[in-house]
Amino acid sequence: MEIQSGYATRRPFFFIIFIYLAAGLAWLYLGSIIIGIVDRNNPHVDLRYLYTSKNISFLLFTGAALFFLLRAHHKRLLRAESNYFKLFEASPGAVYVMDKTTFRFLAVNDVMVKKYGYSRGQLLKMSALDIRPKEERKKLKDYLYSDHTEGHETGIWLHQKKNGELFYMLISHHSIKFKDNDAYIVIAIDIDRSVRNERRLKEIAWTNSHEIRKPVSNILGLVQLMKAEHPDEPTDTNLVEMLVTSAHELDTVVKKINSHAEELDKRI
């Protein structure tokens, strides 16, 4: 995997160039001083070979220094890439890299391969649109082509497995440079069970509240009917008031259930 960070990649190269130039200038400057001193102390000796030796030594020294600096830099890049790859594969969620323009998959981890039912080779021939039902594809394109904030949860999205099964994923993404391509790295967490449980709770809450509210309304209606049909007959007013109070309390409970169901609906 080759994921690049612009600043992190440029900084070591600037350092290598600086060291190379500094060492080269120091070698040339000190060499000229030393040869000048030797030349002054031996006025009758031909020392031109020293200048040739100095130039050859300069090439050998700076070439060796550049080789070791570049090799050290290459090892650092390999270590960083290896660590990133380990994080990529060890993630408990499905992680993939996709091209910003075509949405084609550039890399996928093992979790994604197992989750969606496609082979790695099949996924790398597909795009992020192919793992979503048709009704979600336009929504995804509109979102990615719009101005949007990266690096945090972008909401719950409906995905589709190879066998057609639909499930919900919580998505977060941010921009990267991948093998010279402008891309997104995406982390997808399976929250399908949680979403479906919340929806089921909402359905239960809605059903219960409406089923309970019917007898509450009936009780209140019967009380009013009793008062209207027998206005002159003695009635245990305390009993009637207790009945009315209980009905209103039950009605309040039903309203709370409805309110909770609406909150669940907004979260989903």
Backbone bond lengths (Angstrom), bond angles and torsions (degrees), N, CA, C in turn:
res aa  C-N    CA-C-N  psi(-1)  N-CA   C-N-CA  omega(-1)  CA-C   N-CA-C  phi
1 M - - - 1.468 - - 1.520 108.72 -
2 E 1.300 116.70 134.13 1.458 121.02 -177.91 1.522 109.15 -124.34
3 I 1.319 116.04 90.12 1.454 122.12 178.17 1.511 107.64 -108.30
4 Q 1.310 116.99 124.87 1.445 121.27 -171.62 1.512 111.13 -111.62
5 S 1.316 114.78 142.73 1.453 121.76 170.74 1.510 106.92 -114.28
6 G 1.321 117.94 122.46 1.461 121.66 -172.58 1.512 113.81 -54.54
7 Y 1.344 117.47 -51.93 1.463 120.69 -176.67 1.518 110.99 -66.56
8 A 1.356 116.20 -44.13 1.455 119.92 -178.05 1.518 111.87 -64.39
9 T 1.340 117.02 -31.13 1.460 120.24 179.90 1.521 111.98 -78.23
10 R 1.343 118.34 -39.34 1.456 121.57 -177.08 1.523 112.85 -73.62
11 R 1.335 117.92 -35.35 1.451 120.70 -173.37 1.532 112.89 -58.76
12 P 1.367 120.63 -49.04 1.459 119.98 178.48 1.521 113.11 -61.07
13 F 1.341 118.13 -34.62 1.457 120.13 179.36 1.525 111.06 -66.91
14 F 1.328 117.42 -41.05 1.467 120.07 176.05 1.524 110.66 -61.78
15 F 1.330 115.94 -38.69 1.465 120.51 179.07 1.528 110.85 -64.66
16 I 1.332 116.36 -43.32 1.468 120.72 179.38 1.525 110.78 -63.14
17 I 1.325 117.01 -44.16 1.467 120.27 178.93 1.523 110.93 -61.99
18 F 1.335 116.18 -41.47 1.468 120.24 179.90 1.528 110.61 -62.85
19 I 1.334 116.47 -47.02 1.471 119.82 -179.89 1.522 110.49 -62.70
20 Y 1.322 116.98 -42.08 1.461 120.91 -179.15 1.529 110.76 -61.82
21 L 1.332 117.03 -47.88 1.466 120.22 -179.61 1.513 111.86 -66.59
22 A 1.341 116.76 -41.75 1.466 119.99 -179.58 1.522 110.90 -63.26
23 A 1.330 116.99 -45.42 1.458 120.48 179.97 1.529 110.86 -65.64
24 G 1.325 116.87 -41.53 1.462 120.12 179.47 1.513 112.71 -63.36
25 L 1.332 117.33 -45.56 1.465 121.07 179.16 1.525 111.13 -64.53
26 A 1.338 115.99 -39.97 1.471 119.34 178.88 1.524 110.55 -63.73
27 W 1.313 115.75 -42.48 1.470 119.85 -179.99 1.534 110.63 -62.81
28 L 1.338 116.93 -47.09 1.463 119.99 -179.23 1.523 111.52 -64.77
29 Y 1.316 117.04 -42.33 1.462 121.00 -177.30 1.525 111.02 -67.33
30 L 1.337 116.60 -50.42 1.471 120.13 -179.27 1.532 111.29 -65.84
31 G 1.348 115.50 -37.21 1.469 118.56 178.69 1.521 111.67 -63.42
32 S 1.337 116.49 -41.19 1.466 119.93 179.19 1.525 111.25 -64.92
33 I 1.325 116.43 -39.31 1.470 119.75 179.02 1.524 110.47 -64.52
34 I 1.323 116.62 -46.79 1.477 120.36 -178.80 1.522 111.22 -62.57
35 I 1.333 116.77 -45.21 1.472 119.95 -179.78 1.529 109.92 -64.82
36 G 1.326 117.66 -36.90 1.469 121.09 177.92 1.510 111.58 -62.63
37 I 1.330 116.49 -41.98 1.465 120.06 178.76 1.519 110.70 -64.00
38 V 1.345 116.06 -45.98 1.474 120.53 179.32 1.522 110.30 -62.52
39 D 1.325 117.15 -39.94 1.470 121.20 -178.65 1.526 111.14 -64.72
40 R 1.339 117.06 -40.02 1.465 120.20 179.01 1.523 111.98 -67.86
41 N 1.307 117.03 -32.54 1.466 120.49 -179.59 1.527 112.17 -81.73
42 N 1.312 117.50 -12.96 1.473 121.37 179.30 1.517 109.18 -133.63
43 P 1.331 116.94 71.28 1.475 121.02 -173.81 1.529 114.19 -64.90
44 H 1.306 117.86 -23.87 1.480 119.69 -175.56 1.527 112.74 -100.18
45 V 1.342 116.39 7.93 1.465 119.41 -177.79 1.532 109.22 -108.13
46 D 1.357 115.84 134.73 1.462 120.88 178.13 1.544 108.89 -77.64
47 L 1.324 115.58 110.86 1.471 120.64 -176.60 1.532 112.46 -110.28
48 R 1.331 115.68 21.71 1.457 117.16 -179.79 1.532 113.11 -62.61
49 Y 1.327 115.86 -26.91 1.465 119.32 -179.91 1.532 111.36 -64.70
50 L 1.361 114.65 -25.10 1.464 116.98 179.05 1.534 111.47 -66.15
51 Y 1.336 115.10 -37.39 1.479 117.97 178.94 1.534 110.30 -65.47
52 T 1.363 114.61 -39.85 1.466 118.11 176.77 1.522 110.96 -63.53
53 S 1.313 116.32 -42.26 1.467 121.15 179.61 1.526 110.47 -64.34
54 K 1.352 114.02 -38.17 1.466 117.67 -179.75 1.528 110.43 -64.18
55 N 1.316 116.17 -42.24 1.471 119.06 -179.00 1.530 111.90 -66.42
56 I 1.352 114.96 -41.33 1.466 118.47 178.41 1.527 110.31 -65.29
57 S 1.339 115.38 -42.33 1.467 119.46 178.92 1.518 110.76 -62.86
58 F 1.358 115.63 -37.08 1.470 119.88 178.71 1.527 110.57 -61.26
59 L 1.328 115.91 -45.56 1.459 119.68 179.76 1.527 111.39 -62.87
60 L 1.339 116.23 -43.99 1.460 119.85 -179.11 1.529 111.32 -66.19
61 F 1.334 116.48 -44.02 1.463 120.47 -177.59 1.532 111.33 -65.84
62 T 1.326 115.55 -49.95 1.467 118.10 -177.22 1.527 111.45 -69.41
63 G 1.343 116.96 -33.82 1.458 119.68 176.84 1.526 111.15 -63.29
64 A 1.348 115.96 -43.81 1.462 120.12 178.70 1.530 110.68 -65.16
65 A 1.345 116.00 -42.73 1.467 119.66 179.61 1.527 110.82 -62.31
66 L 1.322 116.26 -43.11 1.460 120.05 -179.91 1.523 110.91 -64.34
67 F 1.336 116.22 -39.20 1.460 120.48 179.25 1.526 111.22 -61.11
68 F 1.341 115.85 -48.27 1.473 119.18 -177.96 1.528 112.20 -68.64
69 L 1.332 116.84 -36.06 1.462 119.76 178.30 1.531 110.99 -66.08
70 L 1.329 115.93 -43.92 1.458 119.78 179.42 1.533 111.53 -67.21
71 R 1.318 116.27 -37.36 1.461 119.07 178.70 1.532 110.92 -65.74
72 A 1.348 115.86 -40.98 1.465 119.20 177.97 1.529 110.89 -64.09
73 H 1.341 115.15 -40.33 1.461 119.10 178.37 1.523 110.99 -64.78
74 H 1.317 116.60 -40.48 1.456 120.99 179.42 1.531 110.98 -63.48
75 K 1.317 117.10 -39.30 1.462 120.62 178.13 1.522 111.01 -65.03
76 R 1.340 116.17 -39.33 1.458 119.04 177.78 1.529 110.94 -63.06
77 L 1.335 115.87 -41.49 1.464 119.37 178.31 1.528 111.64 -63.46
78 L 1.351 115.68 -40.65 1.462 119.22 179.45 1.526 111.23 -64.72
79 R 1.336 116.82 -39.62 1.462 120.07 178.43 1.521 110.99 -65.28
80 A 1.342 115.41 -43.93 1.467 119.20 179.35 1.526 110.96 -63.27
81 E 1.332 115.76 -41.96 1.460 120.04 179.79 1.519 111.15 -65.59
82 S 1.358 115.54 -39.01 1.457 119.89 179.02 1.524 111.02 -64.88
83 N 1.335 116.78 -42.70 1.464 120.57 178.92 1.524 110.88 -64.01
84 Y 1.338 115.74 -41.59 1.466 119.58 179.80 1.519 110.31 -64.67
85 F 1.329 116.08 -39.89 1.458 120.04 -179.52 1.526 110.58 -65.50
86 K 1.343 116.54 -38.94 1.457 120.00 178.17 1.526 110.81 -62.94
87 L 1.340 116.37 -42.68 1.459 120.07 176.85 1.527 110.85 -63.48
88 F 1.326 115.46 -39.56 1.463 122.04 -179.52 1.524 110.44 -60.51
89 E 1.326 116.09 -46.79 1.460 120.66 -176.34 1.522 112.24 -80.96
90 A 1.345 117.46 -29.26 1.464 120.08 -175.84 1.523 113.05 -84.41
91 S 1.315 117.59 -5.00 1.465 120.14 -178.82 1.532 110.35 -60.89
92 P 1.343 117.19 136.86 1.470 119.14 177.73 1.529 112.78 -71.84
93 G 1.329 116.36 -13.67 1.457 120.69 178.67 1.514 111.74 -102.51
94 A 1.319 115.74 169.71 1.464 120.47 174.40 1.524 108.18 -75.02
95 V 1.335 116.88 127.01 1.462 121.96 -179.18 1.523 108.29 -124.17
96 Y 1.337 115.25 133.24 1.459 118.06 176.98 1.523 110.08 -146.81
97 V 1.327 114.80 157.44 1.458 122.78 175.64 1.518 106.94 -111.90
98 M 1.344 116.27 130.82 1.458 118.84 179.97 1.525 110.92 -132.05
99 D 1.315 115.46 147.20 1.453 122.00 178.78 1.529 110.29 -65.36
100 K 1.328 116.35 137.18 1.462 120.21 -176.42 1.527 113.09 -67.39
101 T 1.315 117.09 -29.00 1.468 120.48 -175.25 1.518 112.59 -91.05
102 T 1.336 116.09 -48.58 1.467 120.32 -175.07 1.527 112.85 -95.85
103 F 1.344 116.96 -14.14 1.467 124.08 -176.50 1.530 111.87 65.70
104 R 1.352 116.47 13.72 1.472 120.35 179.20 1.526 110.00 -70.90
105 F 1.338 116.24 142.04 1.460 120.59 178.32 1.524 110.04 -70.75
106 L 1.325 116.19 131.04 1.461 122.07 177.10 1.522 111.72 -105.89
107 A 1.326 116.44 -23.90 1.470 121.85 177.00 1.523 107.82 -160.81
108 V 1.332 116.32 145.61 1.469 121.86 177.47 1.527 108.20 -140.05
109 N 1.342 116.85 150.39 1.460 118.66 178.13 1.527 110.84 -96.03
110 D 1.344 116.37 174.87 1.463 121.05 -175.24 1.523 112.17 -64.42
111 V 1.340 116.12 -35.13 1.470 119.17 -179.62 1.523 110.37 -59.85
112 M 1.331 115.98 -40.37 1.459 119.64 -179.61 1.528 110.93 -66.92
113 V 1.328 116.46 -40.09 1.468 120.51 178.65 1.528 109.82 -59.10
114 K 1.341 116.67 -46.35 1.466 120.81 -178.65 1.529 111.32 -70.11
115 K 1.319 116.24 -36.97 1.457 120.55 -174.29 1.525 112.24 -68.90
116 Y 1.314 116.79 -43.09 1.469 119.87 -171.43 1.529 113.49 -93.57
117 G 1.324 116.70 -14.79 1.460 119.33 175.58 1.516 115.51 87.57
118 Y 1.332 117.42 -0.95 1.463 120.85 176.56 1.537 109.25 -94.01
119 S 1.322 116.38 157.83 1.461 119.73 171.85 1.525 108.73 -76.79
120 R 1.323 116.24 163.86 1.467 119.74 178.57 1.523 110.32 -60.83
121 G 1.332 116.43 -40.76 1.461 119.77 179.09 1.513 112.43 -62.31
122 Q 1.327 116.81 -40.38 1.470 120.50 178.52 1.521 111.06 -64.82
123 L 1.328 116.66 -43.69 1.466 120.06 -179.09 1.523 111.63 -62.93
124 L 1.316 116.94 -37.93 1.462 120.14 -178.21 1.526 112.47 -71.76
125 K 1.318 117.45 -6.93 1.464 121.58 172.77 1.530 111.64 -101.10
126 M 1.338 115.96 1.15 1.454 121.60 -175.71 1.527 110.44 -111.27
127 S 1.326 115.13 177.36 1.463 120.77 176.23 1.523 109.38 -124.52
128 A 1.338 115.84 171.61 1.462 120.77 179.68 1.528 111.43 -63.71
129 L 1.322 117.37 -20.24 1.469 120.53 178.09 1.525 111.22 -72.04
130 D 1.337 116.48 -29.07 1.461 120.78 -175.39 1.522 113.49 -73.65
131 I 1.331 118.13 -14.96 1.468 119.60 179.79 1.521 111.16 -102.25
132 R 1.319 115.50 21.60 1.461 121.49 177.72 1.522 109.63 -129.90
133 P 1.331 117.11 148.84 1.474 119.05 175.06 1.523 109.61 -64.76
134 K 1.304 117.12 158.76 1.464 122.10 -173.63 1.527 112.62 -55.16
135 E 1.328 116.66 -39.67 1.467 119.57 -176.61 1.525 112.70 -68.05
136 E 1.342 117.65 -16.11 1.465 121.13 -178.92 1.526 112.60 -94.53
137 R 1.331 118.30 -14.42 1.463 121.11 -171.94 1.523 112.29 -69.16
138 K 1.308 117.23 -45.26 1.470 119.97 178.18 1.530 110.45 -63.78
139 K 1.324 116.01 -39.24 1.459 121.28 178.44 1.536 110.35 -59.29
140 L 1.343 116.96 -42.25 1.465 120.95 179.60 1.517 110.86 -66.63
141 K 1.333 117.90 -46.16 1.470 120.62 -179.87 1.519 111.32 -61.76
142 D 1.315 116.69 -44.08 1.468 120.22 178.70 1.522 110.75 -60.35
143 Y 1.313 116.20 -39.41 1.466 120.29 -178.92 1.535 111.11 -67.67
144 L 1.326 117.26 -48.15 1.467 120.66 -175.72 1.526 112.24 -70.97
145 Y 1.327 117.79 -29.56 1.457 120.52 178.22 1.526 112.31 -81.23
146 S 1.315 117.12 -10.67 1.463 120.80 179.66 1.528 109.84 -91.52
147 D 1.332 116.18 168.07 1.463 120.63 173.76 1.521 107.79 -73.12
148 H 1.321 116.07 121.43 1.455 119.69 -178.31 1.525 109.76 -144.99
149 T 1.310 114.83 153.78 1.459 121.05 -179.96 1.518 109.69 -82.40
150 E 1.326 116.20 138.76 1.464 121.06 -179.55 1.524 110.25 -107.39
151 G 1.340 114.40 168.85 1.451 120.08 172.47 1.512 115.30 84.19
152 H 1.324 118.30 11.05 1.460 120.43 177.19 1.522 108.34 -146.70
153 E 1.316 115.73 176.42 1.462 119.68 -178.71 1.531 110.73 -61.65
154 T 1.316 115.97 129.69 1.464 120.33 -179.38 1.528 111.37 -103.28
155 G 1.308 116.24 9.26 1.459 118.81 176.12 1.519 112.76 111.17
156 I 1.300 114.50 -178.38 1.465 122.52 -178.08 1.526 108.86 -97.51
157 W 1.341 115.43 127.69 1.465 121.12 -177.05 1.522 109.55 -123.57
158 L 1.318 114.54 144.97 1.461 120.63 179.01 1.529 109.35 -88.07
159 H 1.331 116.31 124.66 1.464 122.33 -179.97 1.530 110.09 -115.13
160 Q 1.334 114.87 170.24 1.466 119.88 -176.02 1.527 110.29 -138.17
161 K 1.333 115.78 132.23 1.458 121.10 177.63 1.537 110.32 -82.46
162 K 1.311 114.76 173.33 1.460 120.12 179.27 1.523 111.35 -60.18
163 N 1.344 116.98 -35.82 1.466 120.95 -178.48 1.525 113.03 -81.70
164 G 1.337 117.55 4.63 1.455 121.60 177.94 1.515 114.64 93.17
165 E 1.320 117.70 -6.95 1.468 120.71 -178.87 1.528 109.98 -66.42
166 L 1.331 116.69 135.44 1.457 122.37 179.58 1.517 110.03 -100.21
167 F 1.321 116.68 143.72 1.461 121.14 178.71 1.526 108.99 -155.51
168 Y 1.332 115.48 160.52 1.460 121.47 -174.57 1.527 110.99 -100.74
169 M 1.344 115.51 137.54 1.465 122.34 179.07 1.527 109.73 -127.95
170 L 1.329 115.49 140.70 1.460 121.68 174.06 1.524 107.22 -93.82
171 I 1.341 117.67 122.69 1.461 122.73 -168.90 1.524 111.35 -111.67
172 S 1.344 115.78 140.61 1.465 122.36 166.71 1.526 107.40 -139.64
173 H 1.334 117.72 150.84 1.458 120.22 -176.22 1.528 110.71 -155.54
174 H 1.331 115.50 162.01 1.466 120.32 170.38 1.531 109.22 -154.85
175 S 1.318 115.96 163.14 1.469 121.79 -174.96 1.530 110.60 -79.31
176 I 1.337 115.40 144.03 1.460 122.30 174.25 1.526 108.59 -144.38
177 K 1.323 114.97 172.03 1.463 122.36 171.01 1.515 106.87 -108.97
178 F 1.319 117.40 119.04 1.453 121.18 -176.58 1.530 109.35 -125.32
179 K 1.339 116.20 110.91 1.471 121.41 -179.25 1.530 111.45 48.29
180 D 1.324 115.29 49.85 1.470 123.54 178.11 1.526 113.54 69.91
181 N 1.316 118.01 8.15 1.469 121.00 177.87 1.531 109.97 -104.60
182 D 1.334 116.51 139.08 1.459 120.13 170.06 1.517 107.26 -74.10
183 A 1.322 115.88 123.36 1.460 119.11 -171.86 1.527 111.43 -143.67
184 Y 1.328 114.60 170.03 1.464 122.98 170.55 1.527 107.91 -113.71
185 I 1.320 116.15 139.82 1.465 119.25 166.47 1.524 106.01 -102.91
186 V 1.327 116.24 129.25 1.454 122.26 -170.93 1.531 109.61 -120.82
187 I 1.321 115.85 134.94 1.468 122.19 174.04 1.525 107.34 -113.95
188 A 1.323 115.61 124.73 1.471 121.13 -177.33 1.532 109.18 -120.93
189 I 1.330 116.26 120.88 1.457 122.20 -179.28 1.531 108.93 -106.99
190 D 1.327 115.83 129.55 1.460 121.00 -179.67 1.530 110.20 -74.04
191 I 1.334 116.36 114.41 1.470 120.89 176.52 1.531 109.74 -123.39
192 D 1.320 115.31 25.41 1.461 119.95 -174.92 1.532 111.95 -59.08
193 R 1.328 116.93 -45.43 1.459 119.91 -178.45 1.519 111.26 -62.91
194 S 1.323 115.75 -41.62 1.461 120.35 -179.90 1.530 111.17 -62.81
195 V 1.342 115.99 -45.25 1.472 120.13 -179.25 1.522 110.71 -63.46
196 R 1.326 116.44 -45.01 1.463 119.55 -177.88 1.533 111.38 -68.90
197 N 1.332 116.89 -34.48 1.465 119.62 176.35 1.526 111.00 -64.78
198 E 1.324 115.74 -41.90 1.464 119.39 178.52 1.531 111.22 -64.05
199 R 1.312 115.46 -40.15 1.469 118.44 178.81 1.525 111.01 -66.96
200 R 1.334 115.12 -37.56 1.464 118.51 178.06 1.526 110.07 -65.77
201 L 1.325 117.31 -41.99 1.462 120.73 177.49 1.524 110.82 -60.98
202 K 1.321 114.68 -39.03 1.474 118.80 178.64 1.526 110.56 -63.55
203 E 1.332 115.88 -43.60 1.459 119.16 179.12 1.529 111.30 -63.10
204 I 1.348 115.43 -41.77 1.466 119.26 179.14 1.517 110.48 -63.96
205 A 1.353 115.67 -44.42 1.459 119.84 179.77 1.525 111.07 -60.95
206 W 1.327 116.00 -43.13 1.474 120.24 -179.37 1.534 110.47 -64.25
207 T 1.332 115.66 -45.37 1.465 119.78 -179.09 1.526 111.28 -63.53
208 N 1.335 115.45 -47.93 1.465 119.19 -178.82 1.522 111.61 -61.62
209 S 1.323 115.62 -43.68 1.463 118.41 -176.70 1.527 111.09 -63.14
210 H 1.332 116.50 -40.73 1.461 119.42 -178.70 1.534 111.46 -74.52
211 E 1.324 116.82 -33.85 1.459 119.49 178.36 1.527 110.96 -69.52
212 I 1.334 115.79 -38.16 1.468 119.48 -179.41 1.522 110.76 -74.07
213 R 1.306 116.40 -33.54 1.469 118.94 -174.38 1.532 111.76 -67.49
214 K 1.310 116.53 -28.76 1.471 118.43 179.69 1.522 112.15 -61.09
215 P 1.359 119.37 -51.36 1.472 117.50 178.13 1.526 112.95 -65.45
216 V 1.329 118.20 -29.78 1.469 120.41 176.79 1.521 109.60 -61.42
217 S 1.325 115.13 -46.92 1.469 119.37 178.98 1.521 110.88 -63.15
218 N 1.344 116.05 -37.78 1.468 119.65 179.16 1.524 111.46 -63.84
219 I 1.342 116.28 -42.22 1.470 120.60 -179.77 1.523 110.32 -61.67
220 L 1.341 115.92 -48.35 1.466 119.30 -179.99 1.527 111.35 -62.13
221 G 1.323 116.36 -37.68 1.465 120.10 179.14 1.523 112.28 -66.71
222 L 1.343 115.74 -40.86 1.461 119.74 179.13 1.524 112.00 -64.91
223 V 1.331 116.86 -38.55 1.464 120.64 178.37 1.519 110.15 -62.00
224 Q 1.325 115.71 -45.92 1.461 119.20 179.11 1.535 111.08 -63.66
225 L 1.325 116.14 -36.62 1.458 120.57 179.38 1.530 111.04 -66.93
226 M 1.323 116.43 -40.17 1.465 121.22 177.88 1.523 110.61 -60.28
227 K 1.310 116.04 -43.45 1.469 120.26 -179.61 1.532 110.92 -67.30
228 A 1.294 116.84 -36.97 1.466 120.73 -175.41 1.521 111.87 -75.97
229 E 1.354 117.89 -38.31 1.460 120.87 -175.22 1.526 112.96 -82.20
230 H 1.323 118.50 -25.30 1.461 121.09 -178.01 1.523 110.25 -130.28
231 P 1.338 116.69 64.99 1.461 118.66 -176.67 1.524 112.84 -71.36
232 D 1.374 118.70 -25.14 1.465 120.71 -175.76 1.527 113.18 -96.97
233 E 1.296 116.86 -15.17 1.462 119.49 -178.40 1.523 110.46 -78.79
234 P 1.360 117.10 139.71 1.463 118.95 178.52 1.531 111.00 -63.95
235 T 1.292 115.30 135.46 1.467 121.21 -179.00 1.522 108.75 -133.33
236 D 1.282 114.65 145.00 1.464 118.67 176.26 1.537 107.42 -72.87
237 T 1.325 114.65 95.36 1.472 119.14 -175.25 1.520 112.24 -64.19
238 N 1.312 115.88 -33.93 1.476 118.57 179.11 1.528 111.02 -62.54
239 L 1.322 114.53 -41.35 1.476 119.31 179.62 1.521 110.60 -64.58
240 V 1.328 115.43 -42.42 1.465 119.58 179.92 1.530 110.37 -63.68
241 E 1.341 116.20 -44.13 1.466 119.34 -178.85 1.529 111.17 -65.13
242 M 1.331 116.71 -38.75 1.468 119.88 177.43 1.532 110.48 -62.88
243 L 1.317 114.78 -38.90 1.470 119.50 178.50 1.525 110.82 -64.30
244 V 1.345 115.59 -43.15 1.471 120.30 178.94 1.522 110.60 -64.42
245 T 1.345 116.23 -44.70 1.476 120.17 -179.55 1.526 111.39 -60.93
246 S 1.329 115.80 -43.98 1.471 119.85 179.68 1.526 111.28 -62.71
247 A 1.331 114.92 -39.47 1.465 118.61 179.38 1.521 111.11 -64.77
248 H 1.335 116.51 -40.93 1.467 119.99 179.07 1.529 111.23 -67.05
249 E 1.329 116.45 -38.18 1.468 119.68 177.91 1.532 110.51 -63.39
250 L 1.317 115.48 -42.21 1.464 119.51 178.07 1.526 110.62 -64.35
251 D 1.324 116.14 -37.36 1.461 120.48 178.33 1.536 110.79 -63.88
252 T 1.332 116.80 -37.81 1.469 121.29 177.92 1.530 110.90 -63.62
253 V 1.338 115.13 -40.93 1.472 119.66 177.89 1.524 110.43 -61.98
254 V 1.300 116.43 -42.12 1.470 121.06 179.58 1.527 110.57 -61.97
255 K 1.334 116.33 -41.96 1.468 120.11 179.00 1.522 111.44 -62.78
256 K 1.339 116.58 -37.77 1.467 120.20 177.41 1.522 110.78 -64.68
257 I 1.333 115.77 -40.18 1.475 119.33 177.46 1.515 110.30 -61.62
258 N 1.326 116.86 -43.46 1.470 120.89 178.38 1.521 111.27 -62.54
259 S 1.342 116.93 -41.28 1.458 121.09 179.79 1.518 110.79 -62.79
260 H 1.343 116.09 -42.39 1.468 119.96 178.77 1.522 110.79 -64.54
261 A 1.310 116.67 -39.05 1.468 120.69 178.67 1.530 110.96 -63.31
262 E 1.325 117.21 -38.60 1.465 120.94 177.76 1.528 111.56 -65.55
263 E 1.348 117.11 -37.94 1.467 120.86 177.73 1.520 110.27 -64.54
264 L 1.330 117.56 -42.09 1.461 120.66 176.21 1.514 111.23 -59.43
265 D 1.312 115.94 -42.33 1.461 121.36 -178.91 1.518 110.99 -61.95
266 K 1.338 117.16 -39.59 1.476 120.54 179.94 1.524 110.73 -67.61
267 R 1.336 117.48 -38.66 1.467 120.24 -179.90 1.513 111.89 -66.59
268 I 1.327 116.23 -35.19 1.463 120.76 -179.88 1.510 110.86 -77.60
